[in-house]
Amino acid sequence: MFIPKASRIATFSYLFQEGVCVVKKDPKPATHPHIEGPSNLEVMMLMKSLASRGYVRVTFSWQYNYCYLTDEGIEYLRSYLALPAEIVPATHKATNKRPDSRDREEDKFAGGGRPAFNDNNRAGG
């Protein structure tokens, strides 16, 4: 299937930026819901092509293809889109960890645990 270069670049740019692409198994929609330009059929065929070359891993569930970019796919798209090595997909970026200490005005269970389980008047258990 012939896919215009603008559609291919838009799809590959989105895939590289996000690291994952969701494609509904429906060739009829004129546009893909997340990518400007290409039709859903074009995105399906591009993901199928990348999967056959081992650049994406595809998981199919409930009529949706979930395409995850592999390390080989990152290298391929980086060379295809002429991107520097510092740019990585969103799925490969380090997430912000929670701070070590929380700044709370009061501690919810400061009395030694959960109140319902600290009933000392009950016997046995």
C-alpha positions as MATLAB code, in Angstrom:
seq = 'MFIPKASRIATFSYLFQEGVCVVKKDPKPATHPHIEGPSNLEVMMLMKSLASRGYVRVTFSWQYNYCYLTDEGIEYLRSYLALPAEIVPATHKATNKRPDSRDREEDKFAGGGRPAFNDNNRAGG';
ca = [
       0.000    0.000    0.000;
       1.352    3.425   -0.921;
       1.474    5.779    2.058;
       2.375    9.443    1.497;
       5.635   10.557    3.074;
       3.899   13.247    5.161;
       1.615   10.629    6.727;
       4.557    8.301    7.371;
       6.574   11.054    9.057;
       3.582   12.160   11.164;
       2.973    8.578   12.330;
       6.632    7.858   13.049;
       7.029   11.173   14.894;
       4.035   10.410   17.097;
       5.256    6.875   17.768;
       8.739    8.081   18.679;
       7.428   10.885   20.870;
       4.999    8.709   22.847;
       6.728    5.322   22.606;
       3.372    3.609   22.106;
       0.545    3.866   19.576;
      -3.031    2.610   19.886;
      -4.766    1.702   16.614;
      -8.353    0.500   16.356;
      -8.807   -2.407   13.955;
     -11.151   -0.444   11.708;
      -9.995    0.705    8.248;
     -12.988    2.985    7.640;
     -12.207    6.152    9.713;
     -10.734    8.930    7.593;
      -8.363   10.063   10.338;
      -6.556    8.551   13.288;
      -7.873    9.985   16.582;
      -4.406   10.894   17.952;
      -2.361   11.684   14.827;
      -3.038   14.625   12.503;
      -3.020   13.666    8.827;
      -2.963    9.921    8.208;
      -6.020    7.713    8.022;
      -6.527    4.881   10.475;
      -5.807    2.366    7.698;
      -2.437    3.998    6.948;
      -1.452    3.892   10.626;
      -2.547    0.226   10.838;
      -0.419   -0.693    7.819;
       2.615    1.243    9.087;
       2.421   -0.503   12.471;
       2.039   -3.858   10.699;
       5.158   -3.109    8.653;
       7.163   -2.040   11.711;
       6.010   -5.153   13.596;
       7.146   -7.456   10.777;
      10.620   -5.897   10.992;
      10.698   -6.205   14.787;
      10.601   -2.474   15.515;
       7.336   -2.588   17.478;
       5.708   -5.203   19.680;
       1.972   -5.512   19.062;
      -0.599   -6.607   21.627;
      -4.147   -7.097   20.360;
      -7.098   -6.744   22.721;
     -10.759   -5.911   22.143;
     -10.304   -4.790   18.521;
      -7.384   -2.477   19.359;
      -3.712   -2.917   18.487;
      -1.337   -1.641   21.165;
       2.038   -1.051   19.506;
       5.059   -0.654   21.791;
       8.344    0.631   20.423;
      11.340   -1.704   20.899;
      14.988   -0.681   21.294;
      15.674   -1.557   17.636;
      12.653    0.531   16.670;
      13.992    3.505   18.607;
      17.283    3.285   16.707;
      15.481    2.929   13.365;
      13.133    5.872   13.953;
      15.976    8.013   15.288;
      17.894    7.468   12.049;
      14.770    7.837    9.850;
      13.690   11.093   11.501;
      17.307   12.347   11.910;
      16.954   12.905   15.658;
      19.857   13.309   18.102;
      20.657   10.599   20.639;
      19.508   12.753   23.594;
      15.854   12.574   22.542;
      14.048    9.502   23.875;
      10.389    8.387   23.808;
       8.118    9.263   26.717;
       8.032    5.616   27.824;
      11.816    5.621   28.335;
      12.031    8.831   30.372;
      12.597    8.608   34.108;
       9.489    9.373   36.101;
       9.378   11.805   38.978;
       9.579    9.876   42.201;
       7.562   10.802   45.235;
       9.372   12.979   47.755;
      10.845   11.152   50.742;
       8.962   13.164   53.333;
       5.455   14.452   53.082;
       4.491   17.837   54.410;
       1.234   17.168   56.194;
      -0.283   19.305   58.899;
      -1.554   16.304   60.781;
      -0.992   12.598   60.550;
      -4.141   10.622   59.921;
      -3.276    7.735   62.214;
      -0.942    9.372   64.707;
      -2.492    7.421   67.571;
      -0.737    4.190   66.593;
      -2.435    2.763   63.574;
      -5.918    2.510   62.248;
      -8.553    3.316   64.866;
     -10.864    0.409   63.989;
      -8.106   -2.111   64.729;
      -6.873   -0.468   67.941;
      -9.889   -1.263   70.042;
      -8.275   -2.558   73.238;
     -11.636   -3.207   74.935;
     -12.445   -6.153   72.707;
     -11.206   -9.523   73.805;
      -9.941  -12.333   71.591;
      -9.827  -12.295   67.944;
];
